[in-house]
Amino acid sequence: MAKNTSLYFRIVEGRNLPAKDVSGTSDPYCIVKVDNEVVARTATVWKNLNPFWGEEYTLHLPMGFHSLSFHVMDEDTIGHDDVIGKITLTKEAIGAQAKGLDCWLNLTKVDPDEEVQGEIHLGLELLKDTEKISLRCQVIEARDLAPRDISGTSDPFTRVIFNNHSAETSIIKKTRFPHWGETLELELDPEELREEEGTVTVQVWDWDMVGKNDFLGKLILSFVFSGKLGALRLKVRLVEDQILPSMYYQPLIDLLVDALTMLEEVTTVESRQDVAMTLVKIYLGQGLVVPFLDYLNTREVNHTTDPNTLFRSNSLASKAMEQFMKAVGMLYLHEVLKPIINRIFDEKKYIELDPISFKGAVSEAEVRDSSVELLQSYLTSIIESIVSSVDQCPPVMRVAFKQLHKRVEEQFTEPENEDVKYLAISGFFFLRFFAPAILTPKLFQLRDQHADTRTSRTLLLLAKALQSVGNLGLQLGHGKEQWMAPLHPIILRSVASVKDFLDKLIDIDHDTVPQRAVFTASVTVKEGFLHKHKAEGPQLLSRFAFKKRYFWLTSETLSYAKTPDWQVRSSIPIQCVCAVERVDENAFQQQNVMQVITQDNDGQLHTMYIQCKNVNELNQWLSAIRKVSIYNERMLPSFHPGVHRSGKWTCCLQADRAVAGCSRTHSAVTLGDWSDPLDPDVETQTIYKQLLQGKDKLRLVPENVLDGAECTVQQMKPCQGIAARLLVVIEDLEQAHATFQRREKEDATSVIMNP
């Protein structure tokens, strides 16, 4: 039984941060670490002690983790960035909240000079009774500790310190991955716990028979969180699932089509987006995504009497269409919008139409005139790019819209409802896809950073205008924002071209469109300039050893050339990739370097080193290459985080270039987004959990309900007694999980008794 761990976190905002600059403010950003590995960096919010980020991430961590930490930094243009504080959450603390954490947490101190390697797994408990007070520390294990001996290993032990009290574990010889499993206990004086800044220090040392012991790292834990360093508002959720073999999920898959109505009834509004994305992935994997969407949309259309309310709620149908467009259309959206978004960011024009917001010495008339001219230019470019993109739009998306158009046309036949069939499509296409991407480009990976205040205002005005375009100009002049009137003529002029575009969009033969694969070999998953290490010149200084190259990643190759227009490309087959990993900073004295390890037909390993411009780009490329190679058969279990230089590896000091790696690989650790590979078992487990939570509601459903009676799609046949059948399937899956968990415990006990 496989294990699947997903960690979702959203860095919402900060408050009352301390001033680090002479101006009395700070320029804060957050670095996020899982264990000791940086997985994300937020944008910098300039000159603000109460910053808002609103950035969210999902990490897939099949091998688990120990802790999640958020380091708040102050960016300095000269010198090193200042450390403001940090928040560390253990896996146990996150997992203890079934619905996840959503709260303000106070920052604690962090030593910016402590640059160590490795992680330690601890349990800390303060015991109080009538006779004594003691501090109990369970020292469980550590991993990826720095090598301090000539053998490339260490002899680690742990020391726990509180005031003048200390205790040590035993020494584990010749390992960088020690397992102690020891409990250390310190007896304390009650007076010692009354100090405002009481802290526990946990140190890890390398024992040496001759000379001084070598320091490996330390961890400082505070008893008191005073909030003097400010606070962060975080949302964190941990999902851990045991994934059963495929055969156990098949009965639920077979029944799922008829159970969609009930699934909507038992899910909460908060969970509906996750459920919708999961269902979209399941049916994409089965090649049935169009019938699936057609079923939901038909049901929604048939239950709507007022066309003005069609798809306006957060129903399962609306959310499924949103997630479907992201799953299959993100590359298309990038192709259409990225040039104009980049132009807006580069030009940074001051644009404003609302008289209340005018500022500066320039007259209102001058501001309004220049703003209207610029907005018309930007909006024209956006509309022209969209309406000329019929051939670029993914065929499966066009077929889904064709079916939607047909259902709406069949339901609303009155002459006064002539535009409803257009509005149904444009509502999704413009209002729920293109407009949100223009409003927040970073959340759609169109930009690496959030927009500054000036650019953000421009994007907001353009998003509002595009929403009016999506509404075919029908609501112009009826809202409160009459200052948008200068854009009304261009919006009204675009209505005819938008309708013509939508007519062409749905003019496609349904039967010739493949619905199973999200990506094809010809589709570029990711591309951009990176710096490739010049392998034939190891004697060069680091700054000269990396050459700028343009990279393309598809599901079949990773290729590169001098420029995007260069005719000759070098390519690496994705099927040859056996590891994609970070490189230690001291290997090249450079940050954000990754390595792509490949294996040729003779079994020889080859490594290409690539430098990214920042940690977010590094993580995105690591994740993208891992996703396209995740099903490769010859993945390595270990790798060298250093490089082989001067006759030895810089990480473990081994001389043999071909020696097995000294650190485990992370091939299944990826960032969750629209490009996630399809995994039917994982997706079906998610649906099972939602149904399990709604089991009591299912028991209340009458036996004679025709759950799918409204359906007109052949694949979605009505069926009686779905609730009863669902309950049987759920109980069978519960039993299967219990059986596998019992076997795992029995196997673990057997290993302990028979080492």
C-alpha positions, 0 to 999 in steps of 0.5 A: 500500500503506497503512501501519499502526503500532501502539504498545503500552505498559504502565507496570508499576511504579516502584522506588527513586524519590526522596522529593520531599515533607517526609514522606520519600515522593512521590506519583508518576504518569506522563505519557506522550508520543509525540514532544511530545504527551501521550497518557496520564497514569496515576493517582497512587499516594499516598505511595509510592516503589515504586508499582505502576500496571499501566496499559496502552495501545495507540496507532494511529499511521498516520503514525509517530513518532520517540520515546516518553517517560515522565515521572515526576512527584510530585503536589503539592496546592499549587503545581506538581508536581515532576519526578522524571525521565524515560525516552525510547525512540526508535522504532528502539530499540523496533522493534529488539526483535521481541517488544518491551521488557519490562525495568527502565529507569533514570530520567534528569534532565529540566528542568521549566522547558523548555516548548518546541514541536516535535520533532527526529529525531536519530541519535547514535553514539560512534566509537572507534578506535586514533587518535581518539574522536569523537561523530557526530550525524546531524541528520535533521529537525525538525517543528512548531517554534515560529514566531519570525518575523512570517511565522509561520515560523522559520529554524532551525538545530541546534547540538550541544554536548559540553563545549567542543566544538560544531558547527552545521548549515546554516540552513533558511529560512522553515519550521517543518518543516526537513530537514537530513540532515546529519552533525556530528562532534566529536573528543573527548579520552578523558578527557572520557568518564570523567566520571560525568555526561557529556551531549550537548546538542542546541539548535535556534535561529531565525537572525535577520539582525538582533539575537539568535537566538531559542531554539527548544528543546533536548534533553539526552542522557546517556551514563551512566544511574546510576539515582539517580532510580529506575527504571520497569518498562515493557513496550513493543511496536511493530507496523509493517505494510504493508497490501496491497489487499483483493484480496490477502487474500481467499484467506486470508479464504476459507480461514480458516474451515477453518484455525482449528484450525491457527491455534490450533496455531501461535500461542503462549499469549502471542499468543492474546488478540491473535489472538482479538480479531483473529478476532472483528473479522474475523467481526464485519465479515463478519457471521459472528461467531456461526458463528465462535464456534459452531465454536470452542465446538463443538470445545472442548465435543466435546474436553472429557470432564470438564465441570468443566474446560470452558472453564477453559484459555486456549484460542482458544475461551475467548479469543475469547469474552472478546474478543467480549464486550468488543467488543460488550458494553462499553456494556452493561456500563457501563450495568449496573455504572457506578451501583453502581461509582460508589456504592462509590467515593463511599462509601469504606467500610472493609470487611473479612471476613478476621480477619487483616486487621482493624485499628484500634480498632473491635472485630472483631465491629463491623467484621464486622457492618458489612462484611457489611451493606454487602457484602450491599447492594452485592452485591444491587444488582449481582445485581439490576442484572445479572438485570434486564438481559436487554433491555439485553444486545446481541442478538448476544451473546444469540445466541452464548450460545444456541448455546453453551447448545445445544452443551453441552446436546447433549454433556452429557446426563446428569442429574448434568450438568444445570447444565453448560449454565448454568455454561458461559454464567455462566463467561463472563458472570460470571467473565470479564466482570462480575467482572474489571470490578468488580475493576479498573474503570479497565481497563474505563473505568468510572472514570478513576482506580484505586481507593484501598486501602480501595475496592480491598479492597471491590471484591476481596471483591465480585468474589470473591462474584460469581465464586461467583454465576457458579459457581452456589454449587457450590464454597461452603465448599470453599475456604480463605477460610471468612471469606467464609461470611457472604455464602454465604446471599445467593449461594445465594439468587441461584442461582435468579434467575441461572438464570432470567436465563440462560434468558431471555437465550437466549430469542431468535430467531437469524434476526432478529439482525444480526451485522455492526454493532457500533454502531448509530445509537441507541447512545451510544458516549461521554457525559459533562459537558464544557465548551463554549466560548461562541463569541459571547463572545470578549471574556469571560475564559477562566474564563467563556468555557466553559459546562458541557454534557452531551455524547452521541456516537453513530455519527451525531451529537455532541450536547449540552444543559445537563443529561442530562435536558434536552429540547432538544439541539444536534447536529452530524452526524458526517458533517460532521466534518473534523478533531478536534484539540488546542488549544494551552494558550496559546490560552485559557490553559486546559489539555485543550481540543480542537476539533471542526471541521465543514464545512457544505453550502456548504463553510464551516468551523465550529469548536467548542472543548471543554474536558475535565477532564484529559488522559486524558478529552481523549484518550478523547474525541479518539479516540472522535470520530475513530473514528466519523468515520474514514471521512468523505470531507472530512477536513482535512490541516491545522489551526490549533492556536491560535485566531483572536483580535485579527485573527490566529491565535495559532499562526502569526500569520496574519491571514486567518481562512480560511488553511490550517492550520499543523499537520498533522491527526491524524485517524487517531491513536486509542487502541486499545480495544473501540470500534475500527472494523473494518478487515478488511485490517489484521486479516487482515494480523495473522493472516497474520503469525501464520501466517508465524511458524508456517510451519515447524509447518504443513509438519509437518502430514500431508496427510490430516488432516481439520482441521475434521471435528469441526465441525457448523456448516454454514458450517464445512465440513471440508476436506483438505490445509488445511496445504498450501493455507495454505502456498501462500496465505502464500507468495503474500502474502510475494511480494506484500509483497516486490513492493510493497516493491520498487516503493516503493524504486524509486519513492523512488529515482526521486523522488531522481533526478528531483526 
